[in-house]
Amino acid sequence: LPQQIEVSQELVLRGQERFNIYCAPCHGYDGRGKGAVRERLLAKGFDWPIRDLVDPKGAVITMPNGQLFNTISNGFGTMAGYAGQISVEDRWAIVLYVRALGRAFNASAEDGGPL
């Protein structure tokens, strides 16, 4: 992450808020790629795959943070870029939240806490 980004719970929560507004319609609130947009398309007979952001074998889990930020900024494939709509700091907050989602879905006993 850039040095000017100070990681905090508040920033991750800001990322969740921005994710829910801009990303969840396609990626779903859980990041699995099954948001309302995909469900509506499937109902109309279109199978439009949307990236699962938390799949442990998927590209996003191993993607460097800068590449994820770039994807949010400039888009990828059929995804439009959001640089004109989401501030730089909020895009980094979304990156942090996506990482938190990935950790939550792929937690192990070594991560601590009750299972």
C-alpha positions in Angstrom: 0.0 0.0 0.0 1.2 3.6 -0.5 2.9 5.1 2.5 0.2 7.8 2.8 -2.5 5.1 3.4 -2.8 4.5 7.1 -4.6 1.2 7.6 -7.3 1.4 10.3 -10.6 -0.2 11.1 -12.3 3.0 10.0 -10.7 2.8 6.6 -11.7 -0.8 6.2 -15.3 0.1 7.2 -15.2 3.0 4.6 -14.1 0.4 2.1 -17.0 -1.8 3.0 -19.4 1.1 2.5 -17.9 2.0 -0.9 -17.8 -1.7 -1.9 -21.5 -2.1 -1.1 -22.3 0.9 -3.2 -20.1 0.4 -6.3 -19.0 -3.3 -6.3 -21.8 -5.3 -4.6 -24.3 -4.9 -7.5 -22.1 -7.2 -9.6 -19.8 -9.0 -7.2 -22.4 -9.4 -4.4 -22.1 -8.3 -0.8 -19.9 -11.3 -0.1 -17.6 -10.8 -3.1 -18.5 -14.1 -4.7 -19.6 -12.7 -8.0 -23.3 -13.4 -7.6 -24.7 -9.9 -7.2 -28.0 -8.6 -8.3 -26.8 -7.6 -11.8 -25.6 -11.2 -12.5 -28.9 -12.7 -11.1 -30.9 -10.4 -13.3 -28.9 -11.4 -16.3 -29.2 -15.1 -15.5 -33.0 -14.6 -15.2 -33.0 -13.2 -18.8 -31.0 -16.1 -20.1 -27.5 -14.4 -20.2 -24.7 -16.1 -18.4 -22.3 -13.3 -17.7 -19.5 -14.4 -15.4 -18.4 -11.9 -12.8 -15.2 -12.5 -10.9 -15.3 -14.1 -7.5 -13.2 -11.9 -5.3 -12.7 -14.4 -2.5 -12.1 -17.7 -4.3 -8.8 -19.1 -2.9 -7.9 -20.4 -6.4 -9.1 -17.2 -8.1 -6.9 -14.4 -9.6 -7.9 -11.7 -7.1 -6.6 -13.5 -4.0 -3.0 -13.6 -5.3 -3.3 -10.3 -7.2 -1.0 -7.6 -5.9 -2.8 -4.7 -4.2 -1.6 -2.2 -6.8 -3.1 -4.4 -9.6 -6.4 -4.6 -7.7 -6.4 -0.8 -7.3 -5.7 -0.4 -11.0 -8.6 -2.7 -11.9 -10.9 -0.7 -9.7 -9.6 2.5 -11.3 -9.4 1.5 -14.9 -11.7 -1.5 -15.2 -11.0 -5.0 -16.6 -12.9 -6.9 -19.3 -16.5 -5.8 -19.2 -16.0 -4.0 -15.9 -15.9 -0.2 -16.2 -13.3 1.8 -14.3 -14.3 3.8 -11.3 -11.5 6.4 -11.2 -14.0 9.2 -12.1 -16.5 8.2 -9.4 -14.4 6.9 -6.5 -11.7 9.0 -4.8 -8.1 7.6 -4.7 -8.4 7.0 -0.9 -11.7 5.3 -1.2 -10.3 3.0 -3.9 -7.5 2.0 -1.5 -10.2 1.5 1.2 -12.0 -0.9 -1.2 -8.8 -2.8 -1.8 -8.4 -3.2 2.0 -12.0 -4.4 2.3 -11.6 -6.9 -0.5 -8.6 -8.3 1.3 -10.6 -8.5 4.5 -13.3 -10.4 2.7 -10.7 -12.8 1.3 -9.3 -13.4 4.8 -12.8 -13.9 6.2 -13.7 -16.5 3.6 -10.4 -18.3 3.7 -9.6 -18.2 7.4 -7.9 -21.2 9.0 -7.4 -22.3 12.6 -4.0 -20.5 12.5 -5.7 -17.2 12.0 -7.0 -17.4 15.6 -10.4 -16.8 17.1 -13.3 -19.3 17.6 -14.2 -21.6 14.8 
